[in-house]
Amino acid sequence: KQNDGTIKITIELKPEMNSQPYYQTKSTASAVGAMFGPISKQDIDKELTGNRAVKIVVKDVDYDLKYYNCIATIVYDPATKHVKTISQLMDTLITVNSGKVLGSSFTGSAVLHDDLKIYNIKY
């Protein structure tokens, strides 16, 4: 409980590999996918194979997405029974195991940091 009477709830999820968002699976097999909006490999693969411009430049990509540091913080006001704020952090380690760009082989990694804040919620 905080000084103003609100309750702060923090949830930290275990890291997951290649999580699927709920909107694609309609299930909660993935905790990250159930609580957050991860980018799915399926959506990335559609761009890699379906986007004509990308297909010309990028080929044969083998990659993984590791979702980690997934933390949701909710501030709830028990007096009004309303959520006041929601904060979501989600980091994604994108690891390219192999692939080709303009015919040259490449590997590498990058981190995508997603920081979502929801406030001023109207009921």
N, C-alpha and C positions, 0 to 999 in steps of 0.2 A: 504494500500500500504506500502511495506517495503522500507528500504533505498536503496536497489539495484534495485528498480523498479518492483520487482515481487509483486504479490498479494497473500496473504495468506487467504485461505478460510477454516473455521472450521465448521463442521456440527456435532451436538450432537443429537442423537436419544433418544426418550423416551424409557424406559425399556419395554421389551416384555417378555411374557411367552411362552416357547416352540415354538420359531420361526422356520420356515422352510426355508432352503436355496433355492434360485431361481432355481438351477439346478433340484430340485425335483418337484417344483410346476409350473415352467414356468409362474409365475405371480408375481405381486408385492404386494400381500395382506399383507405381512410382510415387514415393512421398514428395519428391521435388516437383514432379509433374502435377500432383494434386494441389499443392500449395502455391506454386510459382508458375511462371510462364516460360519454361525453357524453350530454346530453339531446338526443334527436333532434327535428327539426321535426315528424316524423310523430306522435310522442307528444304534443307540444304542440298540434298541429292537432286531434287526437282530442278533447282537452279543450275547445278553442275551438269546435268544431262539434258535439261529442257530449254535452257536459255541459249539461243544460237550464238550470241557474242561470247558467252562464257565457254561454250563447247569448243570454239575455235582456239581459245587461249589455254584452257585448263583441261587436262585429261588424266584419267586413271588415278584419281585421288583416293587414298586410304587414310582415314582420319578417325579420331575419337573425340568425344566431348565429355569432360569430367566436370560435373557441377559440384561445387564445394562452397564453404563459407555461406551457406544458405540460412539466413537468419530473418525471422519475422518478429517484429515487435508491435504489440497492440496496446494502446492505452484505452482502458474501459472505465466508464463512470457508472458505478453501481447505483448512484442516486437517480440518474435518468435512464439507466439500463441501455445506454448508447455507447458505441465505440467512438472515441474522439479522434484518434489517429492510428494509422497503420504504416509501418515502415518495413520494406523488404530489401534485403541485400542478397545478391546471388552472383558468385564468380563462376566463370566457365573457362577451364583450361582447354584450349583447342590444340590438339596435337596432330600434325600431319606426319604420318609414318612414311608415306611415299606419294609421289605424284609428279606430273610434268606441267610446266608452264612454257609455252612456246617451244616445246620439244626438249627443254632442259629439265633434268630431274631436280626435285627439291624435297626437303623435309623442313620441319620447323614447328614452332609453337607460339601461341599468343594467349593472352588472358583478356576476356571480355568481362567488364565490371558493370553490373546492373544495380542501380540504386533507385528504388521506387518509394515515393513518399505520398501518402494519401491523407489529407487533412481537410478541415472545414466541411465535414460530412453533414449533409442535410437529411433529416428524417421526415 
